[in-house]
Amino acid sequence: MQKITLPLVMIASLATLVSCGTSTTNNTTKTPPTPPIVTGVVETTPVIQTGTITATMTMTPNTPVSLTRDETVAYNTPAGRDLIGLHVVVTDGLITSVVATPQAEHDISKNYQIAFASDIKTKAIWKKAKDLHLDAVGGASLTTAAFEQFVRSF
């Protein structure tokens, strides 16, 4: 197993933005503290991720923090390296939306990804992203493992 260190600065920064605000007292502006740099260690095979991360936030108390990621995730299979497109929304740590777009080229991998894409919504919605553990969704154990790793990185 190879260790990969993933920076979680984005998440720490977003959390700091939610909890901090700018206030004015006697016409002096206070600057919010600099967010800490947070890193984590994941033991797994490398996964290539490309795409965007967006966050929807307001400075209103008790407003849910929602993170959306659209990425193409690569993972190894017996047929070679496969890609799958993932669109995931995590709100307050819970998965609230999942769309998987099959991109495999090998026929067997395509079939597994199609089955995964049709079943993942019912298996992952309202589960905690950081603790996600699923059985082989749609029979696609390798696709499920890549999805779990992707979601835990939120």
C-alpha positions as CSV (number, residue, x, y, z in Angstrom):
1,M,0.0,0.0,0.0
2,Q,1.2,3.5,-0.8
3,K,0.5,6.4,1.5
4,I,-0.9,9.6,-0.1
5,T,-1.2,12.8,1.9
6,L,-4.2,14.8,0.8
7,P,-4.4,18.5,1.8
8,L,-7.7,19.4,3.4
9,V,-6.9,23.1,3.4
10,M,-10.1,23.9,1.3
11,I,-12.3,22.2,3.9
12,A,-10.6,23.9,6.8
13,S,-10.8,27.2,5.1
14,L,-14.5,26.8,4.4
15,A,-15.2,25.8,8.0
16,T,-13.3,28.8,9.2
17,L,-15.3,31.1,6.9
18,V,-18.6,29.7,8.3
19,S,-17.5,30.2,11.9
20,C,-15.7,33.5,11.5
21,G,-17.1,36.8,10.3
22,T,-15.9,40.4,10.0
23,S,-17.2,42.6,12.8
24,T,-16.7,46.3,13.3
25,T,-16.2,48.0,16.7
26,N,-15.3,51.7,16.9
27,N,-14.7,51.8,13.2
28,T,-11.9,49.2,13.4
29,T,-12.2,46.0,11.3
30,K,-11.1,42.8,12.9
31,T,-9.6,40.2,10.5
32,P,-10.6,36.6,11.0
33,P,-7.9,34.2,12.0
34,T,-5.8,32.4,9.4
35,P,-7.3,28.9,8.9
36,P,-5.0,26.0,10.0
37,I,-3.5,23.7,7.4
38,V,-5.0,20.3,7.8
39,T,-3.7,17.1,6.2
40,G,-4.8,13.6,6.3
41,V,-3.2,10.3,5.3
42,V,-5.1,7.8,3.1
43,E,-3.6,4.3,2.5
44,T,-4.8,3.1,-0.9
45,T,-3.8,2.9,-4.6
46,P,-3.5,6.3,-6.3
47,V,-6.6,7.7,-7.8
48,I,-6.5,10.5,-10.4
49,Q,-9.1,13.1,-9.9
50,T,-9.9,16.0,-12.2
51,G,-12.7,18.5,-11.9
52,T,-14.1,21.2,-9.8
53,I,-15.0,21.8,-6.2
54,T,-17.6,24.4,-5.3
55,A,-19.0,25.4,-1.9
56,T,-22.3,27.1,-1.2
57,M,-22.1,29.1,2.0
58,T,-23.8,32.0,3.7
59,M,-22.9,33.7,6.9
60,T,-26.3,32.9,8.5
61,P,-26.1,30.8,11.7
62,N,-27.3,27.2,11.4
63,T,-27.1,27.2,7.5
64,P,-25.9,23.9,6.2
65,V,-22.5,23.8,4.5
66,S,-22.8,22.1,1.1
67,L,-19.8,20.9,-1.0
68,T,-20.2,19.9,-4.6
69,R,-17.5,18.0,-6.6
70,D,-17.6,17.0,-10.2
71,E,-14.6,14.9,-11.0
72,T,-13.4,12.1,-13.3
73,V,-11.9,9.4,-11.1
74,A,-9.5,6.8,-12.4
75,Y,-9.0,3.3,-10.9
76,N,-7.3,0.1,-11.8
77,T,-9.2,-3.0,-13.0
78,P,-8.0,-6.3,-14.5
79,A,-8.8,-4.8,-17.9
80,G,-6.6,-1.8,-17.3
81,R,-7.3,1.7,-16.0
82,D,-11.0,2.8,-16.0
83,L,-12.5,6.2,-15.6
84,I,-15.9,7.2,-14.1
85,G,-17.4,10.6,-13.8
86,L,-18.7,11.5,-10.4
87,H,-20.9,14.4,-9.3
88,V,-21.4,14.3,-5.5
89,V,-23.0,16.8,-3.1
90,V,-22.2,16.5,0.6
91,T,-24.2,18.7,3.0
92,D,-23.1,18.9,6.6
93,G,-21.1,15.7,6.2
94,L,-24.0,13.7,4.6
95,I,-24.2,12.6,1.0
96,T,-27.2,14.4,-0.5
97,S,-26.8,13.8,-4.2
98,V,-24.8,11.4,-6.4
99,V,-24.6,11.1,-10.2
100,A,-22.2,8.6,-11.7
101,T,-21.4,8.8,-15.4
102,P,-19.8,5.6,-16.9
103,Q,-16.7,6.3,-19.0
104,A,-15.1,2.8,-19.2
105,E,-14.1,1.5,-22.6
106,H,-13.9,-2.2,-21.9
107,D,-17.4,-3.9,-22.2
108,I,-17.2,-5.7,-18.9
109,S,-16.2,-2.5,-17.1
110,K,-18.9,-0.6,-18.9
111,N,-21.6,-3.1,-17.7
112,Y,-20.3,-2.8,-14.1
113,Q,-20.3,1.0,-14.2
114,I,-23.8,1.1,-15.7
115,A,-25.1,-1.1,-12.9
116,F,-23.1,1.0,-10.3
117,A,-24.6,4.3,-11.8
118,S,-28.2,3.0,-11.5
119,D,-27.8,1.7,-7.9
120,I,-25.5,4.2,-6.2
121,K,-28.2,6.8,-5.5
122,T,-30.2,4.4,-3.3
123,K,-27.1,3.1,-1.6
124,A,-25.2,6.3,-0.7
125,I,-27.8,9.0,-0.1
126,W,-28.0,10.2,3.6
127,K,-24.8,8.3,4.5
128,K,-21.9,10.0,6.2
129,A,-19.2,10.8,3.6
130,K,-16.2,10.3,5.9
131,D,-17.4,6.9,7.2
132,L,-18.8,5.6,3.9
133,H,-18.6,1.8,3.5
134,L,-20.7,0.1,0.9
135,D,-20.8,-3.4,-0.5
136,A,-20.2,-3.8,-4.2
137,V,-22.9,-1.5,-5.6
138,G,-24.4,-3.1,-8.7
139,G,-21.8,-5.8,-8.4
140,A,-19.0,-3.3,-9.2
141,S,-16.5,-3.8,-6.3
142,L,-13.7,-1.8,-7.9
143,T,-15.9,1.1,-8.9
144,T,-17.5,1.1,-5.4
145,A,-14.0,1.2,-3.8
146,A,-13.0,4.1,-6.0
147,F,-16.2,5.9,-5.2
148,E,-15.7,5.4,-1.4
149,Q,-12.2,6.8,-1.6
150,F,-13.5,9.8,-3.6
151,V,-16.3,10.5,-1.1
152,R,-14.1,10.1,2.0
153,S,-11.9,12.9,0.6
154,F,-14.6,15.5,1.1
